[in-house]
């Protein structure tokens, strides 16, 4: 294991630790470096152990570079499906300002991941599969919006990934396990913002409560812009 040459407070902050705990860790780390662990109170030693156990292991040899949230497989998987739907929408001849319900769902999830910066390791990605049911429920609600506020199109949710898998060895899964053309609700006018607000209100607490790496975060909700 590589020895730290400085404290790793920024990494704790990225894991969702509060600013108070991050500052406490940095101060205790500096104190231990100067005076030794024996001069720390037992409670402080335990706190340091807890903080260091939460940090990714430093390895010897080539320095391992910590991936940004945007480089994690789960984030790129969402981004891939969003880009595929955006490309498909460009061929649908949508009215100005119209937006598919599915892209809104993925945009809002990506927005929250950008804000909270979860670890997105295996524990997070396993739990994140439960978001499938939430997306399906919200898409069904969008499809029930009255005429004038919604236009029902169709979209093959598996086509883009199937094409990718033909070209390279991708382990990504389909966003939906339904093959062929599927109903694709497109929201119109003010219904776009109404739906986005509803998704945001429900997805924010859901994501924080579901992903294990965000269990102790006290980071405030992102701004509404």
N, C-alpha and C positions, 0 to 999 in steps of 0.2 A: 504494500500500500504506500502511495506517495505521501510525503509529509507536506502539510500546508505551510506556505511561507507567509501567508497572511490569513486573516479570518475570511469567512465566506458568507458574510451577512447578506449580500445581494442575492445569493442563491436561496437563502431562507425566505427572503421577501418574495422571490419568484414562486416559492412553494405555497404562498398564501399566509405566512406567519405575520402577525401584527407588527406594526412599527415598534411598539414597546418591547416585544420579545426579541425582535431583530437587534435593537439597540442594546438590550441586556446581554445578548449573546456576544456582540462585538466587544463590549466592555469587559466581560468575564474572560473572553479569549485573550485580550491584551493583558489583563491582570495575571492570568496563568502563565503567559509567556515570560513575564517579568519576574514574578514572585513564586511561581510553582503552584501546582494544584493543591498541595497540602495546606496552603494558606487560605484556601477558599472554604466557605461554609459548606456543609454537606448538601444543603438544598441547592446551592449554586453549582456544585459539582454534578449533581444529578441533572440539573437543567442543561448544563453543557453537554452531558452525555446524550440527553434526549435530542438536543439540537443537532449534534454531529451524527447521530444515528439516522436522522431524517435526510441528511445530505447524501447525494450520490457519491459512491466510492471513487476516490482518486486512484488512478492506476499508474504503475511505473511504465517506462518505455515511452512510446509515442503518447503525447498528451491526448487524452480523450476530450473531444470538443462537445460540450453540452448543446443539444439541438434546441433551436428556438421552437416555440409552440407551432409556428407556421410550417416547420420542417417535419413535424411528427406525422406518422402515417395516417392516424385518424383524421387529423386536420386536412391533410392533402386528399384523403378519400372524400371528405365532404366537399372540398373545393372542386375536385374532379367532377362530381355529380352536378354541382351548381353550374360549372362552366358548360357541361353538356346540355343542361336544360336551357341555359341562356342562348346557346347556339341554336337549339331547336326552336326557341321562341322567335328568333329572328326570321324564321321561315313561316311563321304562323299568320303574319299580317295583323298583328295586334293593334288595337287603338292606342293613341297616345296616352301614356301614363298607366296603361294596363300592366298587370304583373301576375304571373302564375303564383298560386298559393305555395307550391313546393319550393320554388326559389326563395320566397320570403322566409319559410321555415329554416332553410339552410343558411341564409344570410344572417338570421338572428342568432342561430347557434354559433356560427363562426365569430360573430361580433362578441358574444359572451366568452368564447375561448380566448380571443384576443385580449379581452379585458382581465379575466381572472387568471390566465396563464396556468392552467392545471398541468400536472406532470404528464398526463396522457400515456402512462405506462400500461402494462397489462391489467392491473386492477381497475383503472379508469375505463379502459376500452371495453372490458367485459361488462361493466355496469352500464356503459353508454348504449348498449344494445337495447336497453329498455326505452330509449328515446324513439325507437321504431314505432311503438304503439302510440306515442304522443303525436308523432307526425301524421300517422294514419287518421287519428281522431280529428286533428285540426283540418286535414285535407277534406275529410267528410263534411265537416261543418262548412268549409268554404264552398263545397259543391252544392250545399243547400241554400246558399244566398239567393234571394229572389232575382227574377229576371230584371235586367237593367243594371244590376250590380255585379253580375257574374256571367261569364261566357264559358261554356264547357267545350274544351278542345280534347284532343287525344295525344298521347305521348308514349313511346316505347322506353321505359325506364331502364331497360337492360342493354339496349343496343350499343351505347357508347362503350360500356365496360366490356361487353363481349368482343367488340372490335379491338380494344386494347389488349385483351388476353390472347387474341390471335397473333399479336405482334410481339408481345413480351410476356414473361412469366410473372403475372401479377396475382397476389394473394388477396386483393381487395374483394369484398363481397358486393353483391348488388344492393342498391338502396332499397329496392322492393323485390320480393320473390314472386312477382307476377310477370309472366312473359307476354310479349306482344303489346299491341296498342292498348293503353289504359286511359280512363277518364282523367282529364287534366284541367281542373278548374282555374280559370283566369279571372282575377278580380278587376273591377272597373271603377274609375272615379274615386270617390271617397272611401269605398269599400277596401281599397288597398291599404290606406292608413289605419282604418278600423281593424282590419285583420292583423296587420303588423303589430299594433298596440296590444291586441289580445294575446298574440303569440309571445310577445315580450314579457307581458305580465305573468304568464304561466311558465314560460321556459326559464326565466331567471331563477326563481326558487327551486325549480325542478333540477336544473343543472347543479346548483350548489349543494343540494341535498343528496344527489345521486353519485357524484364523482368523489371517491375516497380522498383524493389529494386536496379537495377543497373543504374537508370536514371541519377544519379549525380556522378557516379563513374568516377574517372580519373586514375584508375589503368591501367598501360600499358598492352599491349597484352602479353600473355605468350611467352616464348622463343620457338624456333622452335624444340628443342630437344624432 
